[in-house]
Amino acid sequence: MYEEEYRDLLALLAKAVGGCSTRVSVTANDKVLYGLARKHAVVNLLAYAWQGREDLDPALRTALDRDLFASVRQQAEQEHEAACIAAELRKAGIRFFLMKGIVLRREYPRPDMRTSCDVDIFYDRTCRKEADAMMAARGYTRALSDPNHDEYTKPPYVTVELHRNLLTDLPTVDRYYADIWARLEAVEGSEYRMRAEDFYIYQTVHTMKHFRHAGTGIRSVLDTYIFLRAHPELDRVYVDAELEKLGLRRFAEVLEGLAASWFGGAPEPEWLSEIAAYILGSGVYGTGVQAAANRAPERRGGKLRYALSRAFPPLRLMREKYPMLARMPFLLPVFWGYRLVRALFCGRDRMGKEMRALQAADAEQMERVVRVMEQAGLRGYR
């Protein structure tokens, strides 16, 4: 539907980050481009691309300036908090490393060009009580917990996710990251980091998770372009061999092919066209209908089996959220009931949205998902 408008947006984003595009001129309506940029969380990049334009609608210019200021402010707050939390973790001797956007943004021409909704830090899961107390002392409130991380919020701008597991419900990935500390190098005190090659591999894994679940947007492809441009020395022999172990060599080729064509001026291969449309239609974190369409075909029994799997998670996931189950697994049905009651009274809207999305995912969408996953090398990926 938005084929040409998206091509114009991609050309503008390439301009903002110093890439190149084959697009000679941009003809799409400015407000349409702004709406698409918001959908993919790249409005700040659009603001940089349009700097100096005197013919821009005043109301749109005001909105762009507001969004750009908000992204700069958020980035500054996140950087400050990340530095303070890192210092406290080092002081306490708790092993940790920074992950995802807080690291990746440093590869962009300007750090605020790469927005992220939170700060991600992985730490030694044996120190959960100490980390929780540290965050409370810094004025954070624990908003939620799941088997992989605890989410902390600090008004008005900062959300921090402290990760203690990298479990994905994908055995191939979980085996690969069974001992994450062995894949890191020491930085200072108890702080670690991923080498560039391993960061790129994890970045690809993380993008794949979003791609398979509900879809992923333009920003994920831009991240691939930016990181590869910043690291021409990347050991491709090692990277490709590790991606092969993970079964993600083909998926990496998809991301790199789109990155080269969207932001590097290379022609887009025909075989990537349907995958490109899937990504462009996803938005930054995908859509509910797409999530349902993605997941239902993977389970025998289709939509009904999918709905049941969401209502009754397996013990290994439930015991992370409810630690008592590690000692008394026979109480699993009781906690299933508790979870469903909470969903009905506390999460009714979210549960309703997911069920409505499941109903809206028709056979044609599911067939499209199957084709896209096959083209990306992810059909039946486990």
C-alpha positions as CSV (number, residue, x, y, z in Angstrom):
1,M,0.0,0.0,0.0
2,Y,2.8,2.4,0.9
3,E,5.4,1.1,-1.4
4,E,6.5,4.4,-2.9
5,E,6.1,6.4,0.4
6,Y,8.3,3.8,2.1
7,R,11.0,4.0,-0.6
8,D,11.0,7.8,-0.1
9,L,11.3,7.4,3.7
10,L,14.2,5.0,3.3
11,A,16.0,7.5,1.1
12,L,15.6,10.2,3.7
13,L,16.9,7.9,6.5
14,A,19.9,7.0,4.3
15,K,20.6,10.7,4.0
16,A,20.3,11.3,7.7
17,V,22.9,8.6,8.6
18,G,25.3,9.4,5.7
19,G,24.4,6.4,3.6
20,C,23.3,6.6,0.0
21,S,20.2,5.9,-2.0
22,T,19.3,5.4,-5.7
23,R,16.2,7.6,-5.1
24,V,16.6,10.8,-7.2
25,S,13.8,12.8,-5.6
26,V,11.3,12.4,-2.8
27,T,7.7,13.1,-3.8
28,A,5.6,11.6,-1.0
29,N,3.4,13.8,1.2
30,D,5.3,15.1,4.2
31,K,2.6,14.1,6.7
32,V,2.4,10.6,5.3
33,L,6.2,10.2,5.7
34,Y,6.0,11.6,9.2
35,G,3.3,9.0,10.1
36,L,5.4,6.1,8.7
37,A,8.5,7.4,10.5
38,R,6.5,7.4,13.8
39,K,5.3,3.8,13.1
40,H,8.9,2.7,12.9
41,A,10.3,4.9,15.6
42,V,12.6,6.9,13.3
43,V,11.1,10.3,13.5
44,N,14.3,11.8,15.0
45,L,16.2,10.6,11.9
46,L,13.5,12.2,9.7
47,A,14.0,15.4,11.6
48,Y,17.8,15.3,10.8
49,A,17.1,14.5,7.1
50,W,14.7,17.5,6.9
51,Q,17.0,20.0,8.6
52,G,17.2,23.3,6.6
53,R,13.9,22.8,4.8
54,E,12.1,26.1,4.7
55,D,9.0,24.8,3.0
56,L,8.0,22.4,5.7
57,D,4.5,22.9,7.2
58,P,5.0,24.9,10.5
59,A,2.8,22.5,12.5
60,L,4.9,19.5,11.2
61,R,8.1,21.4,12.0
62,T,6.9,21.9,15.5
63,A,6.1,18.2,15.9
64,L,9.5,17.2,14.5
65,D,11.4,19.6,16.8
66,R,9.4,18.3,19.8
67,D,10.1,14.6,18.8
68,L,13.8,15.4,18.3
69,F,14.2,17.2,21.6
70,A,12.4,14.2,23.4
71,S,14.8,11.7,21.8
72,V,17.9,13.7,22.7
73,R,16.6,14.2,26.3
74,Q,15.7,10.5,26.7
75,Q,19.1,9.4,25.3
76,A,20.9,11.7,27.7
77,E,18.9,10.4,30.7
78,Q,19.5,6.8,29.6
79,E,23.2,7.3,29.2
80,H,23.4,8.9,32.7
81,E,21.5,6.2,34.4
82,A,23.4,3.4,32.6
83,A,26.7,4.9,33.7
84,C,25.5,5.2,37.3
85,I,24.1,1.7,37.4
86,A,27.3,0.3,35.9
87,A,29.4,2.1,38.5
88,E,27.2,0.6,41.3
89,L,27.4,-2.9,39.8
90,R,31.2,-2.6,39.6
91,K,31.4,-1.3,43.2
92,A,29.3,-4.3,44.3
93,G,31.4,-6.7,42.3
94,I,28.4,-8.0,40.4
95,R,29.3,-9.3,36.9
96,F,27.4,-7.5,34.1
97,F,27.5,-6.2,30.6
98,L,25.6,-3.6,28.6
99,M,23.4,-4.9,25.8
100,K,21.4,-3.9,22.7
101,G,20.5,-0.2,22.0
102,I,22.7,1.4,24.7
103,V,25.7,-0.1,23.0
104,L,24.5,0.1,19.4
105,R,23.7,3.8,19.5
106,R,27.4,4.6,19.9
107,E,27.9,3.4,16.3
108,Y,25.5,5.9,14.8
109,P,26.8,9.3,13.6
110,R,25.0,10.8,16.7
111,P,24.0,8.7,19.7
112,D,20.5,10.2,19.8
113,M,19.9,9.0,16.3
114,R,19.3,5.5,17.7
115,T,16.4,5.6,20.1
116,S,15.5,2.8,22.5
117,C,12.6,2.6,25.0
118,D,14.8,1.2,27.7
119,V,18.4,0.4,28.9
120,D,19.3,-3.3,28.8
121,I,21.9,-4.7,31.2
122,F,22.7,-8.4,31.7
123,Y,24.0,-9.4,35.1
124,D,24.9,-12.4,37.3
125,R,21.6,-14.0,38.1
126,T,22.9,-15.2,41.5
127,C,22.9,-11.6,42.6
128,R,19.2,-10.8,41.9
129,K,18.4,-9.7,45.5
130,E,21.4,-7.3,45.6
131,A,20.5,-5.9,42.2
132,D,16.9,-5.4,43.2
133,A,17.9,-3.5,46.4
134,M,20.4,-1.4,44.4
135,M,17.7,-0.4,41.9
136,A,15.3,0.5,44.7
137,A,17.9,2.6,46.4
138,R,18.3,4.5,43.1
139,G,14.6,5.4,43.1
140,Y,13.4,2.7,40.7
141,T,10.2,0.7,41.0
142,R,10.1,-2.9,39.7
143,A,7.2,-2.8,37.2
144,L,7.2,-6.4,36.1
145,S,9.2,-9.7,36.1
146,D,9.4,-12.6,33.7
147,P,11.7,-15.6,33.3
148,N,14.4,-13.5,31.6
149,H,14.4,-10.1,33.2
150,D,13.1,-7.6,35.7
151,E,11.8,-4.2,34.4
152,Y,12.4,-1.1,36.5
153,T,11.0,2.3,35.9
154,K,12.0,5.7,37.1
155,P,9.8,8.7,36.2
156,P,9.7,10.5,34.0
157,Y,12.0,9.1,31.3
158,V,13.9,5.9,32.2
159,T,13.1,2.2,32.0
160,V,15.8,-0.3,32.8
161,E,15.7,-4.0,32.1
162,L,18.0,-6.1,34.2
163,H,18.4,-9.4,32.3
164,R,19.4,-12.6,34.2
165,N,18.7,-15.2,31.5
166,L,18.8,-15.2,27.7
167,L,16.1,-17.9,27.3
168,T,14.2,-17.7,24.1
169,D,12.1,-20.9,24.0
170,L,14.3,-21.7,21.0
171,P,16.6,-24.7,21.9
172,T,19.2,-23.8,19.3
173,V,19.7,-20.3,20.7
174,D,19.4,-21.4,24.3
175,R,22.1,-24.0,23.9
176,Y,24.4,-21.5,22.1
177,Y,24.1,-19.0,25.0
178,A,24.0,-21.6,27.8
179,D,27.2,-20.0,29.2
180,I,27.1,-16.4,28.1
181,W,30.0,-15.4,30.3
182,A,32.4,-17.6,28.2
183,R,31.6,-15.4,25.2
184,L,32.6,-12.2,26.8
185,E,35.8,-10.3,27.5
186,A,36.6,-8.3,30.7
187,V,36.5,-4.5,30.6
188,E,36.9,-3.1,34.1
189,G,36.3,-4.7,37.4
190,S,33.2,-6.8,37.1
191,E,32.2,-5.3,33.8
192,Y,32.3,-7.4,30.6
193,R,31.5,-6.8,27.0
194,M,30.9,-8.7,23.8
195,R,33.5,-8.5,21.1
196,A,32.3,-6.8,17.9
197,E,31.8,-10.2,16.2
198,D,29.7,-11.6,19.1
199,F,27.7,-8.4,19.5
200,Y,26.8,-8.6,15.8
201,I,25.8,-12.3,16.2
202,Y,23.6,-11.5,19.2
203,Q,22.1,-8.5,17.4
204,T,21.1,-10.8,14.6
205,V,19.6,-13.4,17.0
206,H,17.6,-10.6,18.8
207,T,16.3,-9.3,15.5
208,M,15.3,-12.8,14.5
209,K,13.3,-13.2,17.7
210,H,11.2,-10.1,16.8
211,F,11.0,-11.1,13.2
212,R,9.6,-14.5,14.1
213,H,7.3,-13.3,16.8
214,A,5.4,-10.2,15.5
215,G,7.7,-8.7,12.9
216,T,10.5,-6.2,13.1
217,G,10.8,-2.8,11.4
218,I,13.1,-0.5,9.5
219,R,15.3,0.2,12.5
220,S,16.5,-3.4,12.7
221,V,17.7,-3.3,9.2
222,L,19.3,0.2,9.7
223,D,21.1,-1.2,12.8
224,T,22.6,-3.9,10.6
225,Y,23.8,-1.3,8.1
226,I,25.2,1.0,10.7
227,F,27.1,-1.8,12.6
228,L,28.6,-3.3,9.5
229,R,29.7,0.1,8.3
230,A,31.3,0.9,11.7
231,H,33.2,-2.4,11.8
232,P,34.7,-3.2,8.4
233,E,37.3,-5.3,10.2
234,L,34.7,-7.8,11.4
235,D,36.0,-11.4,11.2
236,R,33.5,-12.7,8.7
237,V,34.9,-16.2,8.8
238,Y,34.1,-16.5,12.5
239,V,30.8,-14.6,12.2
240,D,29.6,-16.8,9.4
241,A,30.7,-20.0,11.1
242,E,28.8,-19.0,14.3
243,L,25.7,-18.0,12.4
244,E,25.8,-21.4,10.7
245,K,25.9,-23.1,14.1
246,L,22.8,-21.1,15.0
247,G,21.1,-21.8,11.7
248,L,20.9,-18.1,11.0
249,R,23.2,-17.6,8.1
250,R,20.4,-17.2,5.6
251,F,18.6,-14.7,7.9
252,A,21.7,-12.6,8.2
253,E,21.9,-12.6,4.4
254,V,18.4,-11.2,4.4
255,L,19.2,-8.4,6.8
256,E,22.5,-7.6,5.1
257,G,20.9,-7.6,1.6
258,L,18.1,-5.2,2.7
259,A,20.6,-3.0,4.5
260,A,22.8,-2.7,1.4
261,S,19.8,-1.9,-0.8
262,W,17.9,0.4,1.5
263,F,20.8,2.5,2.9
264,G,23.9,1.6,0.8
265,G,22.5,2.2,-2.7
266,A,22.8,-1.4,-3.9
267,P,20.0,-2.9,-6.0
268,E,17.4,-5.0,-4.1
269,P,17.4,-8.6,-5.1
270,E,14.0,-9.8,-6.3
271,W,13.9,-12.7,-3.7
272,L,13.9,-10.1,-0.9
273,S,10.8,-8.2,-2.1
274,E,8.2,-10.1,0.0
275,I,10.4,-10.1,3.1
276,A,10.9,-6.3,2.5
277,A,7.1,-5.8,2.4
278,Y,6.7,-7.9,5.6
279,I,9.3,-5.7,7.5
280,L,7.9,-2.4,6.1
281,G,4.4,-3.4,7.3
282,S,5.6,-4.4,10.7
283,G,6.4,-1.2,12.5
284,V,9.1,-1.1,15.1
285,Y,7.9,-4.1,17.1
286,G,5.5,-5.7,14.7
287,T,1.7,-6.0,15.1
288,G,-0.6,-8.2,17.1
289,V,-2.3,-9.7,14.1
290,Q,1.1,-10.5,12.7
291,A,2.2,-12.1,16.0
292,A,-0.9,-14.4,15.9
293,A,-0.3,-15.2,12.2
294,N,3.3,-16.0,12.9
295,R,2.7,-18.3,15.9
296,A,-0.5,-20.2,15.2
297,P,0.8,-22.2,12.1
298,E,3.7,-23.5,14.2
299,R,1.5,-25.4,16.5
300,R,-0.6,-28.4,15.5
301,G,-4.2,-27.4,16.0
302,G,-3.6,-23.9,14.7
303,K,-5.4,-21.1,16.5
304,L,-6.9,-23.2,19.2
305,R,-3.6,-24.8,20.1
306,Y,-1.9,-21.4,20.1
307,A,-4.6,-19.9,22.5
308,L,-4.2,-22.8,24.9
309,S,-0.4,-22.5,24.9
310,R,-0.7,-18.8,25.8
311,A,-3.2,-19.7,28.6
312,F,-1.2,-22.6,30.1
313,P,2.6,-22.0,29.8
314,P,4.9,-24.9,30.5
315,L,6.4,-25.5,34.0
316,R,9.9,-24.3,33.0
317,L,8.5,-20.8,32.2
318,M,6.0,-20.7,35.1
319,R,8.6,-21.5,37.7
320,E,10.7,-18.5,36.7
321,K,7.8,-16.2,37.3
322,Y,6.5,-18.1,40.4
323,P,9.7,-19.5,42.2
324,M,7.6,-21.6,44.6
325,L,6.9,-24.0,41.6
326,A,10.6,-25.0,41.7
327,R,10.0,-26.6,45.1
328,M,6.4,-27.7,44.5
329,P,5.8,-28.3,40.8
330,F,2.5,-30.1,41.6
331,L,1.0,-26.7,42.3
332,L,1.3,-25.8,38.6
333,P,-2.5,-26.0,37.9
334,V,-3.1,-23.7,40.9
335,F,-0.8,-21.0,39.4
336,W,-2.3,-21.4,36.0
337,G,-5.7,-20.6,37.6
338,Y,-4.2,-17.6,39.5
339,R,-2.6,-16.4,36.2
340,L,-5.9,-16.6,34.3
341,V,-7.8,-14.8,37.1
342,R,-5.2,-12.0,37.1
343,A,-5.4,-11.7,33.3
344,L,-9.2,-11.5,33.5
345,F,-9.2,-8.7,36.1
346,C,-5.9,-6.9,35.6
347,G,-4.9,-7.6,32.0
348,R,-8.3,-7.9,30.4
349,D,-7.5,-5.4,27.7
350,R,-4.2,-6.9,26.7
351,M,-5.6,-10.4,26.7
352,G,-8.6,-9.3,24.7
353,K,-6.4,-7.6,22.1
354,E,-4.4,-10.8,21.7
355,M,-7.5,-12.9,21.2
356,R,-9.0,-10.4,18.8
357,A,-5.7,-10.4,16.8
358,L,-5.8,-14.2,16.7
359,Q,-9.3,-14.2,15.2
360,A,-8.3,-11.5,12.7
361,A,-5.3,-13.5,11.4
362,D,-6.8,-15.2,8.3
363,A,-5.6,-18.1,6.2
364,E,-4.0,-15.8,3.6
365,Q,-1.9,-14.0,6.2
366,M,-0.7,-17.3,7.7
367,E,0.3,-18.5,4.2
368,R,2.2,-15.4,3.7
369,V,4.0,-15.8,7.0
370,V,5.0,-19.4,6.0
371,R,6.4,-18.1,2.7
372,V,8.3,-15.3,4.4
373,M,9.8,-17.5,7.1
374,E,10.8,-20.1,4.5
375,Q,12.5,-17.4,2.4
376,A,14.3,-16.1,5.5
377,G,15.5,-19.6,6.5
378,L,13.3,-19.6,9.6
379,R,10.6,-22.1,8.7
380,G,10.2,-24.4,11.7
381,Y,13.2,-22.8,13.4
382,R,13.8,-24.3,16.8
